[in-house]
Every structure is written in structure tokens, then in C-alpha cells.
Amino acid sequence: MTERVPLRPLSLSALILAVLLLLGLIVPTKARSEAPAGQLTWAVHISLAPGWFDPAETTGIITPFMLLYALHDALVQMGPFQRPAHAG
């Protein structure tokens, strides 16, 4: 017969951590029904160019798209049971 090697303390704590993380994913959470309070201020260290407001005229760099993503997220309101399209 082969002798069974006991778990080391590190691997036992890693197993406990993994189980706790999985339980945290499984346990249902209460959905928020009210809108978030307050105001979000979003700042970038660039000057906004007028051409960035038209998606057809933006260049292929990421900076104009940061503005377009922010405008999109500010204008599109998610329903209570909808997920964003980029959420997988």
C-alpha cells in the first residue's frame, strides 16, 4: 500500500480560500433597485477635439474612443435585469 501524504498548511489554506471564493460566487446577492447617488467626475489629460464627437471621423487611436465609450455609457441606461454587451 502507498502511504498517504498529509496536506501541508499552505495547501490547506489555499483550499479553504478557494472554497470561500466559490461560495462567494454562488451565494445570490441582492440587486440594487435605486439609482446610484452622487456624481462621477471623469477627467482625462487631453484636449477634446471636435472630430472626436463623430464616430465616422475619429482616428484609429484609443483616445477618441475613450470619449465615445463615456458618452455611450452615459446615454444608455441599463434595465434592472440586463447585462452590458461587453460583460461576456
VMD Tcl script that builds the backbone (N, CA, C; Angstrom):
set m [mol new atoms 264]
animate dup $m
set s [atomselect $m all]
$s set {name element resname resid chain x y z} {
  {N N MET 1 A 0.825 -1.181 0.000}
  {CA C MET 1 A 0.000 0.000 0.000}
  {C C MET 1 A 0.873 1.249 0.000}
  {N N THR 2 A 0.360 2.279 -0.658}
  {CA C THR 2 A 1.098 3.537 -0.647}
  {C C THR 2 A 0.638 4.370 0.533}
  {N N GLU 3 A 1.570 5.060 1.112}
  {CA C GLU 3 A 1.264 5.900 2.277}
  {C C GLU 3 A 0.734 7.248 1.810}
  {N N ARG 4 A -0.325 7.690 2.424}
  {CA C ARG 4 A -0.935 8.965 2.057}
  {C C ARG 4 A -0.177 10.104 2.735}
  {N N VAL 5 A 0.158 11.122 1.951}
  {CA C VAL 5 A 0.899 12.276 2.454}
  {C C VAL 5 A -0.104 13.300 2.961}
  {N N PRO 6 A 0.026 13.772 4.197}
  {CA C PRO 6 A -0.929 14.773 4.708}
  {C C PRO 6 A -0.761 16.105 3.991}
  {N N LEU 7 A -1.849 16.880 3.969}
  {CA C LEU 7 A -1.807 18.194 3.334}
  {C C LEU 7 A -0.905 19.137 4.117}
  {N N ARG 8 A -0.166 19.916 3.390}
  {CA C ARG 8 A 0.660 20.939 4.038}
  {C C ARG 8 A -0.230 22.097 4.452}
  {N N PRO 9 A 0.154 22.882 5.445}
  {CA C PRO 9 A -0.684 24.013 5.885}
  {C C PRO 9 A -0.956 25.013 4.766}
  {N N LEU 10 A 0.009 25.232 3.892}
  {CA C LEU 10 A -0.182 26.188 2.807}
  {C C LEU 10 A -1.241 25.685 1.829}
  {N N SER 11 A -1.186 24.424 1.475}
  {CA C SER 11 A -2.170 23.912 0.528}
  {C C SER 11 A -3.546 23.807 1.171}
  {N N LEU 12 A -3.623 23.554 2.473}
  {CA C LEU 12 A -4.900 23.526 3.158}
  {C C LEU 12 A -5.521 24.917 3.207}
  {N N SER 13 A -4.719 25.936 3.470}
  {CA C SER 13 A -5.255 27.298 3.480}
  {C C SER 13 A -5.651 27.739 2.073}
  {N N ALA 14 A -4.925 27.298 1.060}
  {CA C ALA 14 A -5.290 27.620 -0.323}
  {C C ALA 14 A -6.610 26.950 -0.689}
  {N N LEU 15 A -6.821 25.734 -0.206}
  {CA C LEU 15 A -8.071 25.036 -0.462}
  {C C LEU 15 A -9.238 25.740 0.233}
  {N N ILE 16 A -9.033 26.175 1.456}
  {CA C ILE 16 A -10.076 26.897 2.182}
  {C C ILE 16 A -10.404 28.212 1.478}
  {N N LEU 17 A -9.384 28.929 1.026}
  {CA C LEU 17 A -9.600 30.180 0.305}
  {C C LEU 17 A -10.376 29.944 -0.987}
  {N N ALA 18 A -10.041 28.883 -1.726}
  {CA C ALA 18 A -10.740 28.581 -2.969}
  {C C ALA 18 A -12.206 28.251 -2.707}
  {N N VAL 19 A -12.479 27.497 -1.646}
  {CA C VAL 19 A -13.864 27.157 -1.312}
  {C C VAL 19 A -14.640 28.415 -0.938}
  {N N LEU 20 A -14.028 29.313 -0.156}
  {CA C LEU 20 A -14.707 30.550 0.220}
  {C C LEU 20 A -14.990 31.430 -0.984}
  {N N LEU 21 A -14.053 31.500 -1.912}
  {CA C LEU 21 A -14.272 32.290 -3.126}
  {C C LEU 21 A -15.394 31.706 -3.972}
  {N N LEU 22 A -15.441 30.395 -4.095}
  {CA C LEU 22 A -16.519 29.766 -4.852}
  {C C LEU 22 A -17.865 29.982 -4.176}
  {N N LEU 23 A -17.903 29.911 -2.869}
  {CA C LEU 23 A -19.155 30.178 -2.159}
  {C C LEU 23 A -19.600 31.630 -2.355}
  {N N GLY 24 A -18.639 32.537 -2.412}
  {CA C GLY 24 A -18.973 33.940 -2.657}
  {C C GLY 24 A -19.577 34.162 -4.032}
  {N N LEU 25 A -19.195 33.328 -5.003}
  {CA C LEU 25 A -19.764 33.446 -6.341}
  {C C LEU 25 A -21.134 32.792 -6.438}
  {N N ILE 26 A -21.359 31.780 -5.637}
  {CA C ILE 26 A -22.608 31.029 -5.721}
  {C C ILE 26 A -23.742 31.711 -4.962}
  {N N VAL 27 A -23.433 32.315 -3.825}
  {CA C VAL 27 A -24.461 32.917 -2.980}
  {C C VAL 27 A -25.099 34.089 -3.722}
  {N N PRO 28 A -26.441 34.105 -3.826}
  {CA C PRO 28 A -27.092 35.200 -4.554}
  {C C PRO 28 A -26.948 36.525 -3.801}
  {N N THR 29 A -26.846 37.569 -4.564}
  {CA C THR 29 A -26.731 38.904 -3.973}
  {C C THR 29 A -28.017 39.679 -4.218}
  {N N LYS 30 A -28.274 40.642 -3.382}
  {CA C LYS 30 A -29.464 41.470 -3.519}
  {C C LYS 30 A -29.207 42.544 -4.582}
  {N N ALA 31 A -30.083 42.612 -5.566}
  {CA C ALA 31 A -29.930 43.596 -6.635}
  {C C ALA 31 A -30.327 44.976 -6.116}
  {N N ARG 32 A -29.608 45.984 -6.564}
  {CA C ARG 32 A -29.935 47.360 -6.173}
  {C C ARG 32 A -31.071 47.855 -7.039}
  {N N SER 33 A -32.094 48.360 -6.402}
  {CA C SER 33 A -33.229 48.868 -7.165}
  {C C SER 33 A -33.176 50.380 -7.329}
  {N N GLU 34 A -32.432 51.073 -6.480}
  {CA C GLU 34 A -32.368 52.526 -6.583}
  {C C GLU 34 A -31.149 52.937 -7.415}
  {N N ALA 35 A -31.235 54.110 -7.966}
  {CA C ALA 35 A -30.128 54.633 -8.767}
  {C C ALA 35 A -28.977 55.038 -7.847}
  {N N PRO 36 A -27.747 54.937 -8.332}
  {CA C PRO 36 A -26.624 55.365 -7.510}
  {C C PRO 36 A -26.712 56.862 -7.220}
  {N N ALA 37 A -26.350 57.232 -6.022}
  {CA C ALA 37 A -26.397 58.647 -5.627}
  {C C ALA 37 A -25.047 59.302 -5.897}
  {N N GLY 38 A -25.077 60.590 -6.117}
  {CA C GLY 38 A -23.831 61.327 -6.298}
  {C C GLY 38 A -23.520 61.621 -7.755}
  {N N GLN 39 A -22.330 62.097 -7.972}
  {CA C GLN 39 A -21.894 62.480 -9.306}
  {C C GLN 39 A -20.509 61.923 -9.544}
  {N N LEU 40 A -20.267 61.420 -10.733}
  {CA C LEU 40 A -18.968 60.915 -11.113}
  {C C LEU 40 A -18.290 61.950 -12.001}
  {N N THR 41 A -17.098 62.342 -11.642}
  {CA C THR 41 A -16.320 63.266 -12.456}
  {C C THR 41 A -15.234 62.461 -13.152}
  {N N TRP 42 A -15.212 62.527 -14.467}
  {CA C TRP 42 A -14.259 61.765 -15.258}
  {C C TRP 42 A -13.328 62.768 -15.935}
  {N N ALA 43 A -12.040 62.665 -15.690}
  {CA C ALA 43 A -11.080 63.625 -16.237}
  {C C ALA 43 A -10.003 62.893 -17.032}
  {N N VAL 44 A -9.615 63.484 -18.137}
  {CA C VAL 44 A -8.504 62.972 -18.939}
  {C C VAL 44 A -7.519 64.118 -19.154}
  {N N HIS 45 A -6.298 63.786 -19.427}
  {CA C HIS 45 A -5.254 64.800 -19.536}
  {C C HIS 45 A -5.029 65.229 -20.986}
  {N N ILE 46 A -6.102 65.423 -21.734}
  {CA C ILE 46 A -6.009 65.811 -23.137}
  {C C ILE 46 A -7.045 66.893 -23.419}
  {N N SER 47 A -6.932 67.521 -24.569}
  {CA C SER 47 A -7.954 68.460 -25.030}
  {C C SER 47 A -8.899 67.714 -25.957}
  {N N LEU 48 A -10.175 67.980 -25.816}
  {CA C LEU 48 A -11.160 67.304 -26.653}
  {C C LEU 48 A -11.224 67.959 -28.030}
  {N N ALA 49 A -11.060 67.168 -29.064}
  {CA C ALA 49 A -11.135 67.676 -30.430}
  {C C ALA 49 A -12.576 67.531 -30.938}
  {N N PRO 50 A -13.062 68.491 -31.725}
  {CA C PRO 50 A -14.444 68.401 -32.223}
  {C C PRO 50 A -14.699 67.159 -33.071}
  {N N GLY 51 A -13.696 66.686 -33.776}
  {CA C GLY 51 A -13.875 65.498 -34.610}
  {C C GLY 51 A -14.112 64.229 -33.817}
  {N N TRP 52 A -13.807 64.246 -32.535}
  {CA C TRP 52 A -13.988 63.052 -31.705}
  {C C TRP 52 A -15.452 62.776 -31.403}
  {N N PHE 53 A -16.314 63.758 -31.574}
  {CA C PHE 53 A -17.721 63.560 -31.269}
  {C C PHE 53 A -18.468 62.866 -32.402}
  {N N ASP 54 A -17.856 62.701 -33.551}
  {CA C ASP 54 A -18.458 61.991 -34.674}
  {C C ASP 54 A -17.720 60.670 -34.849}
  {N N PRO 55 A -18.355 59.535 -34.622}
  {CA C PRO 55 A -17.657 58.252 -34.732}
  {C C PRO 55 A -17.096 57.972 -36.125}
  {N N ALA 56 A -17.681 58.549 -37.158}
  {CA C ALA 56 A -17.191 58.306 -38.513}
  {C C ALA 56 A -15.871 59.028 -38.778}
  {N N GLU 57 A -15.580 60.075 -38.021}
  {CA C GLU 57 A -14.383 60.865 -38.280}
  {C C GLU 57 A -13.256 60.622 -37.279}
  {N N THR 58 A -13.443 59.729 -36.322}
  {CA C THR 58 A -12.384 59.510 -35.331}
  {C C THR 58 A -11.234 58.736 -35.944}
  {N N THR 59 A -10.059 59.010 -35.444}
  {CA C THR 59 A -8.868 58.298 -35.915}
  {C C THR 59 A -8.774 56.952 -35.216}
  {N N GLY 60 A -7.850 56.141 -35.639}
  {CA C GLY 60 A -7.734 54.786 -35.122}
  {C C GLY 60 A -6.967 54.653 -33.826}
  {N N ILE 61 A -6.811 55.712 -33.070}
  {CA C ILE 61 A -6.136 55.614 -31.781}
  {C C ILE 61 A -7.190 55.511 -30.669}
  {N N ILE 62 A -6.790 55.139 -29.488}
  {CA C ILE 62 A -7.746 54.860 -28.424}
  {C C ILE 62 A -8.317 56.125 -27.783}
  {N N THR 63 A -7.630 57.235 -27.850}
  {CA C THR 63 A -8.056 58.432 -27.125}
  {C C THR 63 A -9.450 58.910 -27.511}
  {N N PRO 64 A -9.813 59.023 -28.801}
  {CA C PRO 64 A -11.184 59.435 -29.113}
  {C C PRO 64 A -12.219 58.412 -28.656}
  {N N PHE 65 A -11.838 57.158 -28.640}
  {CA C PHE 65 A -12.785 56.128 -28.238}
  {C C PHE 65 A -13.069 56.174 -26.743}
  {N N MET 66 A -12.141 56.692 -25.946}
  {CA C MET 66 A -12.426 56.880 -24.522}
  {C C MET 66 A -13.612 57.823 -24.364}
  {N N LEU 67 A -13.634 58.869 -25.158}
  {CA C LEU 67 A -14.750 59.815 -25.122}
  {C C LEU 67 A -16.028 59.160 -25.618}
  {N N LEU 68 A -15.949 58.400 -26.702}
  {CA C LEU 68 A -17.141 57.757 -27.244}
  {C C LEU 68 A -17.692 56.718 -26.270}
  {N N TYR 69 A -16.823 55.968 -25.592}
  {CA C TYR 69 A -17.282 54.993 -24.603}
  {C C TYR 69 A -17.980 55.695 -23.442}
  {N N ALA 70 A -17.424 56.809 -23.001}
  {CA C ALA 70 A -18.037 57.541 -21.891}
  {C C ALA 70 A -19.393 58.109 -22.295}
  {N N LEU 71 A -19.502 58.644 -23.500}
  {CA C LEU 71 A -20.787 59.156 -23.980}
  {C C LEU 71 A -21.809 58.031 -24.105}
  {N N HIS 72 A -21.372 56.895 -24.623}
  {CA C HIS 72 A -22.276 55.762 -24.762}
  {C C HIS 72 A -22.780 55.297 -23.403}
  {N N ASP 73 A -21.880 55.146 -22.456}
  {CA C ASP 73 A -22.278 54.668 -21.137}
  {C C ASP 73 A -23.159 55.679 -20.413}
  {N N ALA 74 A -22.983 56.965 -20.699}
  {CA C ALA 74 A -23.805 57.983 -20.048}
  {C C ALA 74 A -25.205 58.034 -20.648}
  {N N LEU 75 A -25.354 57.681 -21.918}
  {CA C LEU 75 A -26.642 57.796 -22.586}
  {C C LEU 75 A -27.475 56.527 -22.540}
  {N N VAL 76 A -26.837 55.384 -22.453}
  {CA C VAL 76 A -27.554 54.114 -22.471}
  {C C VAL 76 A -27.816 53.693 -21.030}
  {N N GLN 77 A -29.085 53.581 -20.682}
  {CA C GLN 77 A -29.437 53.174 -19.322}
  {C C GLN 77 A -29.812 51.701 -19.348}
  {N N MET 78 A -29.199 50.928 -18.464}
  {CA C MET 78 A -29.460 49.503 -18.402}
  {C C MET 78 A -30.750 49.243 -17.628}
  {N N GLY 79 A -31.493 48.240 -18.056}
  {CA C GLY 79 A -32.679 47.809 -17.326}
  {C C GLY 79 A -32.268 47.017 -16.094}
  {N N PRO 80 A -33.209 46.691 -15.230}
  {CA C PRO 80 A -32.847 46.023 -13.982}
  {C C PRO 80 A -32.304 44.609 -14.179}
  {N N PHE 81 A -32.676 43.919 -15.250}
  {CA C PHE 81 A -32.218 42.547 -15.439}
  {C C PHE 81 A -31.377 42.393 -16.701}
  {N N GLN 82 A -30.787 43.473 -17.178}
  {CA C GLN 82 A -29.954 43.404 -18.373}
  {C C GLN 82 A -28.494 43.485 -17.998}
  {N N ARG 83 A -27.663 42.866 -18.827}
  {CA C ARG 83 A -26.222 42.951 -18.658}
  {C C ARG 83 A -25.658 43.819 -19.778}
  {N N PRO 84 A -24.548 44.507 -19.535}
  {CA C PRO 84 A -23.908 45.228 -20.632}
  {C C PRO 84 A -23.433 44.252 -21.689}
  {N N ALA 85 A -23.369 44.687 -22.928}
  {CA C ALA 85 A -22.969 43.811 -24.016}
  {C C ALA 85 A -21.519 43.346 -23.862}
  {N N HIS 86 A -20.675 44.164 -23.245}
  {CA C HIS 86 A -19.263 43.814 -23.087}
  {C C HIS 86 A -19.004 42.989 -21.836}
  {N N ALA 87 A -20.045 42.506 -21.156}
  {CA C ALA 87 A -19.864 41.746 -19.915}
  {C C ALA 87 A -19.649 40.265 -20.162}
  {N N GLY 88 A -19.456 39.873 -21.367}
  {CA C GLY 88 A -19.136 38.477 -21.626}
  {C C GLY 88 A -20.268 37.718 -22.069}
}
mol reanalyze $m
mol bondsrecalc $m
mol representation Tube
mol addrep $m
